[in-house]
Amino acid sequence: MAGNSYGTIFKITTFGESHGVGIGVVIDGCPPGVKVDEALIQHELNRRKPGQSAIVTQRKEADQVVIQSGVFEGKTTGTPLSLYIANKDQKSKDYSHIADKFRPSHADYTYAQKYGVRDYRGGGRSSARETAARVAAGAIAKQILKSHSIEVYAYVSRVGKLSVDKTYQKLNLDEIDTNIIRCPDAEKAEEMIAYIKEIKKEGDTVGGMVSCVIKGCPVGLGEPVFDKLHAELGKAMLSINAVKGFEYGSGFSSLEMKGSEHNDKFVQDGDTVSTTTNFSGGVQGGISNGMDIYFNVAFKPVATIMRDQQSIDKAGNIATVTGKGRHDPCVVPRAVPIVDAMASLVIVDFLLRQQVYGK
């Protein structure tokens, strides 16, 4: 199976399955001398782990990270950095009823057709359980970004038709983790939580949106052709399970605007160059311009619902798929740290790539 690695210089390779012994990540290209805060890594994993509230899957995993290599006396050595997370609460029997059936809108059919073998226990390698490894790697990346005064803030901005009406500039992003849905608008958060609980009682699921802001990014990250910064961010986000859309800056709303309205005018104050507006989303010509980078990530409803659905089995016969097991009624509360992590991995990789220009 190819496609388990991501990054150019700061490169991660994840391994493991949802119902295997454990999952993990190996990081190549991490600079030596980075002070590693294990508590921060664990904090990020706790934000993603299952069982943390009434509106997420009730699978109970401590997601305790173990650093196996690459750190000595609290700092990275520059050698491969290996992080491991054991699986403790697998209930594989919950999936025995779909061993020979293809669940609607899952990877079951495509996975089986491509590889000729399928781990039906929670989706195996295609399970979102894999993203815990990304979050662990992203926590290392965030510690590097902190030394460059770069901060990444992801938060829930929409659940179904319930949307945060305020722009990120009018929100207190330090309040993201003050509620279980990770929405910095307290009033809207209560509505979203109540709605997800209602959807869960119905045995159904609902989609949502995670917005992300990257502050303090320097000018010059990204390349103007295939390795555009926004293109790499888009790839990183679209690699996350259940993601169906990505837009940065003014996004799709820009098609309703005139060029005279959309153009970001440059101004200079001392040595600082900025723009009066930021419809570009901090990226122009595929290269960061020093303004805030912001984007939205759309997540579909979770495909497993607690209702019977018609499908087929591997012999092509009509079959009924019954929803069982422990699943999220809405992925966005746990997706926030995943978006955080993938954004951090992209920016760190481009920071290291920028060194080829002597910057």
TAHU-V71507 format. One record per residue. N is the residue number from 1. RES is the residue in three letters. PHI is phi in radians with two decimals (* if undefined). BURIAL is I if it has 16 or more other ideal C-beta (glycine too) atoms within 10 Angstrom, else O. D_FIRST is the distance of its C-alpha to the first C-alpha in whole Angstrom. Layout:
N;RES;PHI;BURIAL;D_FIRST, N;RES;PHI;BURIAL;D_FIRST
//
This chain:
1;MET;*;O;0, 2;ALA;-1.59;O;4, 3;GLY;1.39;O;7, 4;ASN;-1.76;O;8, 5;SER;-2.08;O;11, 6;TYR;-2.51;I;14, 7;GLY;1.95;I;17, 8;THR;-1.83;O;19, 9;ILE;-1.78;I;22, 10;PHE;-1.46;I;21, 11;LYS;-1.98;I;17, 12;ILE;-1.95;I;16, 13;THR;-2.27;I;12, 14;THR;-1.70;I;12, 15;PHE;-2.57;I;11, 16;GLY;1.84;I;12, 17;GLU;-2.16;I;13, 18;SER;-0.99;I;16, 19;HIS;-1.99;I;18, 20;GLY;-1.50;I;16, 21;VAL;-1.16;O;19, 22;GLY;-3.09;O;18, 23;ILE;-2.30;I;16, 24;GLY;-3.02;I;16, 25;VAL;-2.59;I;16, 26;VAL;-1.98;I;17, 27;ILE;-1.87;I;19, 28;ASP;-1.77;O;19, 29;GLY;1.52;I;22, 30;CYS;-1.25;I;25, 31;PRO;-1.05;O;28, 32;PRO;-1.27;O;30, 33;GLY;1.50;O;33, 34;VAL;-1.37;I;32, 35;LYS;-1.24;O;33, 36;VAL;-1.76;I;31, 37;ASP;-1.73;O;32, 38;GLU;-1.13;O;31, 39;ALA;-1.13;O;33, 40;LEU;-1.20;O;31, 41;ILE;-1.04;I;28, 42;GLN;-1.14;I;29, 43;HIS;-1.04;O;31, 44;GLU;-1.14;I;28, 45;LEU;-1.13;I;26, 46;ASN;-1.14;O;29, 47;ARG;-1.23;I;29, 48;ARG;-1.68;I;26, 49;LYS;-1.12;I;26, 50;PRO;-1.27;I;27, 51;GLY;1.32;O;30, 52;GLN;-1.49;I;32, 53;SER;-2.78;O;34, 54;ALA;-1.32;O;35, 55;ILE;-1.87;I;33, 56;VAL;-2.26;I;30, 57;THR;-0.96;I;28, 58;GLN;-1.67;O;30, 59;ARG;-1.03;I;27, 60;LYS;-1.80;O;29, 61;GLU;-2.23;I;26, 62;ALA;-1.24;O;28, 63;ASP;0.88;I;25, 64;GLN;-1.36;O;27, 65;VAL;-1.49;I;25, 66;VAL;-2.15;O;25, 67;ILE;-1.50;I;25, 68;GLN;-1.63;O;24, 69;SER;-2.84;O;24, 70;GLY;1.58;I;26, 71;VAL;-2.29;I;29, 72;PHE;-2.41;O;32, 73;GLU;0.93;O;35, 74;GLY;1.44;O;34, 75;LYS;-2.28;O;32, 76;THR;-1.19;I;29, 77;THR;-1.74;O;29, 78;GLY;1.63;O;27, 79;THR;-1.50;O;25, 80;PRO;-0.93;O;21, 81;LEU;-1.74;I;22, 82;SER;-1.96;I;20, 83;LEU;-2.11;I;21, 84;TYR;-2.25;I;20, 85;ILE;-2.29;I;21, 86;ALA;-1.35;I;22, 87;ASN;-1.54;I;22, 88;LYS;-2.10;O;25, 89;ASP;-2.15;O;26, 90;GLN;-1.27;I;23, 91;LYS;-2.20;O;25, 92;SER;-1.07;O;23, 93;LYS;-1.10;O;25, 94;ASP;-1.11;I;26, 95;TYR;-1.96;I;23, 96;SER;-1.09;O;24, 97;HIS;-1.27;O;26, 98;ILE;-2.03;I;23, 99;ALA;-1.03;O;21, 100;ASP;-1.98;O;22, 101;LYS;-2.09;I;22, 102;PHE;-1.84;I;21, 103;ARG;-1.27;I;22, 104;PRO;-1.00;O;23, 105;SER;1.12;I;21, 106;HIS;-1.74;I;18, 107;ALA;-1.53;I;15, 108;ASP;-0.93;I;15, 109;TYR;-1.17;I;16, 110;THR;-1.13;O;14, 111;TYR;-1.08;I;11, 112;ALA;-1.13;O;13, 113;GLN;-1.19;O;13, 114;LYS;-1.28;O;10, 115;TYR;-1.78;O;8, 116;GLY;1.32;O;12, 117;VAL;-2.59;O;11, 118;ARG;-2.52;I;12, 119;ASP;-1.57;I;13, 120;TYR;-1.36;I;16, 121;ARG;-1.30;I;18, 122;GLY;1.28;I;18, 123;GLY;1.68;I;15, 124;GLY;1.05;I;13, 125;ARG;-1.22;I;10, 126;SER;-1.45;I;11, 127;SER;-1.24;I;15, 128;ALA;-1.20;I;17, 129;ARG;-1.00;I;17, 130;GLU;-1.01;I;15, 131;THR;-1.19;I;17, 132;ALA;-1.07;I;19, 133;ALA;-1.13;I;17, 134;ARG;-1.13;I;18, 135;VAL;-1.11;I;22, 136;ALA;-1.08;I;22, 137;ALA;-1.15;I;21, 138;GLY;-1.10;I;23, 139;ALA;-1.16;I;26, 140;ILE;-1.15;I;26, 141;ALA;-1.06;I;26, 142;LYS;-1.11;I;29, 143;GLN;-1.22;I;31, 144;ILE;-1.22;I;30, 145;LEU;-1.07;I;31, 146;LYS;-1.03;I;34, 147;SER;-1.21;O;36, 148;HIS;-1.82;O;36, 149;SER;1.02;O;37, 150;ILE;-1.85;I;34, 151;GLU;-2.16;O;34, 152;VAL;-2.06;I;31, 153;TYR;-2.22;I;33, 154;ALA;-1.96;I;31, 155;TYR;-2.71;I;33, 156;VAL;-1.38;I;33, 157;SER;-2.02;I;35, 158;ARG;-2.78;I;35, 159;VAL;-2.35;I;34, 160;GLY;1.00;O;35, 161;LYS;-1.66;O;38, 162;LEU;-1.55;I;39, 163;SER;-2.14;O;39, 164;VAL;-1.31;I;40, 165;ASP;-1.46;O;43, 166;LYS;-1.48;O;43, 167;THR;-1.29;O;41, 168;TYR;-1.09;I;39, 169;GLN;-1.14;O;42, 170;LYS;-1.70;O;45, 171;LEU;-1.85;I;42, 172;ASN;-1.59;O;43, 173;LEU;-1.21;O;39, 174;ASP;-1.31;O;40, 175;GLU;-1.76;O;40, 176;ILE;-1.00;I;37, 177;ASP;-1.64;O;36, 178;THR;-1.47;O;40, 179;ASN;-2.48;I;39, 180;ILE;-1.28;I;36, 181;ILE;-1.72;I;34, 182;ARG;1.10;I;34, 183;CYS;-2.06;I;37, 184;PRO;-1.33;I;39, 185;ASP;-1.78;I;42, 186;ALA;-1.02;O;43, 187;GLU;-1.13;O;45, 188;LYS;-1.19;I;42, 189;ALA;-1.06;I;40, 190;GLU;-1.08;O;42, 191;GLU;-1.13;O;42, 192;MET;-1.12;I;38, 193;ILE;-1.08;I;38, 194;ALA;-1.08;O;41, 195;TYR;-1.17;I;39, 196;ILE;-1.10;I;36, 197;LYS;-1.10;O;38, 198;GLU;-1.13;O;39, 199;ILE;-1.09;I;36, 200;LYS;-1.09;I;35, 201;LYS;-1.08;O;38, 202;GLU;-1.39;O;38, 203;GLY;1.29;O;34, 204;ASP;-2.08;O;33, 205;THR;-2.38;I;30, 206;VAL;-2.53;I;31, 207;GLY;-1.59;I;29, 208;GLY;-3.01;I;30, 209;MET;-2.35;I;30, 210;VAL;-1.98;I;29, 211;SER;-1.77;I;31, 212;CYS;-2.43;I;31, 213;VAL;-2.23;I;33, 214;ILE;-1.98;I;33, 215;LYS;-1.87;I;36, 216;GLY;1.49;O;37, 217;CYS;-1.23;I;35, 218;PRO;-1.27;I;36, 219;VAL;-1.26;O;37, 220;GLY;1.92;O;35, 221;LEU;-1.43;I;31, 222;GLY;1.92;I;29, 223;GLU;-2.12;I;29, 224;PRO;-1.39;O;31, 225;VAL;-1.97;O;29, 226;PHE;-1.42;O;25, 227;ASP;-1.76;O;24, 228;LYS;-1.02;I;27, 229;LEU;-1.06;I;27, 230;HIS;-1.20;I;27, 231;ALA;-1.18;I;24, 232;GLU;-1.23;I;22, 233;LEU;-1.09;I;23, 234;GLY;-1.09;I;23, 235;LYS;-1.07;O;19, 236;ALA;-1.07;I;19, 237;MET;-1.23;I;21, 238;LEU;-1.26;O;19, 239;SER;-1.43;O;16, 240;ILE;-1.41;I;17, 241;ASN;-0.94;I;17, 242;ALA;1.33;I;20, 243;VAL;-1.35;I;21, 244;LYS;-2.09;O;23, 245;GLY;-2.86;I;25, 246;PHE;-2.50;I;26, 247;GLU;-2.49;I;29, 248;TYR;-2.17;I;31, 249;GLY;1.02;I;35, 250;SER;-1.22;I;37, 251;GLY;0.95;O;34, 252;PHE;-1.22;O;35, 253;SER;-1.20;O;39, 254;SER;-1.14;O;39, 255;LEU;-1.20;O;40, 256;GLU;-1.60;O;43, 257;MET;-1.77;O;44, 258;LYS;-1.58;O;46, 259;GLY;-1.02;O;45, 260;SER;-1.14;O;49, 261;GLU;-1.55;O;47, 262;HIS;-1.55;I;44, 263;ASN;-1.11;O;44, 264;ASP;-1.59;I;44, 265;LYS;-1.41;O;47, 266;PHE;-1.43;O;47, 267;VAL;-2.41;O;50, 268;GLN;-2.25;O;50, 269;ASP;-2.22;O;52, 270;GLY;1.17;O;53, 271;ASP;-1.61;O;50, 272;THR;-1.70;O;47, 273;VAL;-1.81;O;46, 274;SER;-2.52;O;45, 275;THR;-2.14;I;45, 276;THR;-1.25;O;47, 277;THR;-2.22;O;45, 278;ASN;-2.45;I;41, 279;PHE;-1.16;O;40, 280;SER;-1.24;I;37, 281;GLY;1.18;I;35, 282;GLY;1.38;I;36, 283;VAL;-2.35;I;34, 284;GLN;-2.33;I;36, 285;GLY;1.12;O;34, 286;GLY;1.44;I;31, 287;ILE;-2.13;I;33, 288;SER;-1.12;I;34, 289;ASN;-1.94;I;38, 290;GLY;1.67;I;38, 291;MET;-1.46;I;39, 292;ASP;-1.01;I;37, 293;ILE;-1.67;I;33, 294;TYR;-2.44;I;33, 295;PHE;-2.73;I;31, 296;ASN;-2.09;I;30, 297;VAL;-2.21;I;27, 298;ALA;-1.66;I;27, 299;PHE;-1.97;I;25, 300;LYS;-1.32;I;25, 301;PRO;-1.13;I;27, 302;VAL;-1.00;I;25, 303;ALA;-1.27;I;24, 304;THR;-1.44;I;25, 305;ILE;-2.07;I;29, 306;MET;-1.50;I;31, 307;ARG;-2.47;O;32, 308;ASP;-1.29;O;32, 309;GLN;-2.32;I;30, 310;GLN;-1.48;O;30, 311;SER;-2.64;I;27, 312;ILE;-2.34;O;26, 313;ASP;-1.73;O;24, 314;LYS;-1.23;O;21, 315;ALA;-1.59;O;25, 316;GLY;1.58;O;26, 317;ASN;-1.43;O;29, 318;ILE;-1.10;O;30, 319;ALA;-2.46;I;29, 320;THR;-1.80;O;30, 321;VAL;-1.79;I;28, 322;THR;-1.75;O;29, 323;GLY;-1.26;I;28, 324;LYS;-2.41;O;28, 325;GLY;1.58;I;27, 326;ARG;-2.06;I;27, 327;HIS;-2.42;I;26, 328;ASP;-1.33;I;27, 329;PRO;-1.28;I;30, 330;CYS;-2.72;I;29, 331;VAL;-1.44;I;26, 332;VAL;-1.07;I;28, 333;PRO;-1.05;I;30, 334;ARG;-1.52;I;27, 335;ALA;-1.38;I;25, 336;VAL;-0.95;I;27, 337;PRO;-1.17;I;26, 338;ILE;-1.25;I;23, 339;VAL;-1.09;I;24, 340;ASP;-0.90;I;26, 341;ALA;-1.13;I;23, 342;MET;-1.16;I;21, 343;ALA;-1.11;I;25, 344;SER;-1.13;I;25, 345;LEU;-1.10;I;22, 346;VAL;-1.11;I;23, 347;ILE;-1.15;I;27, 348;VAL;-1.07;I;26, 349;ASP;-1.06;I;24, 350;PHE;-1.22;I;26, 351;LEU;-1.05;I;29, 352;LEU;-1.22;I;28, 353;ARG;-1.18;I;27, 354;GLN;-1.16;I;31, 355;GLN;-1.13;O;32, 356;VAL;-1.12;O;32, 357;TYR;-1.60;O;35, 358;GLY;1.33;O;37, 359;LYS;-2.17;O;36
//
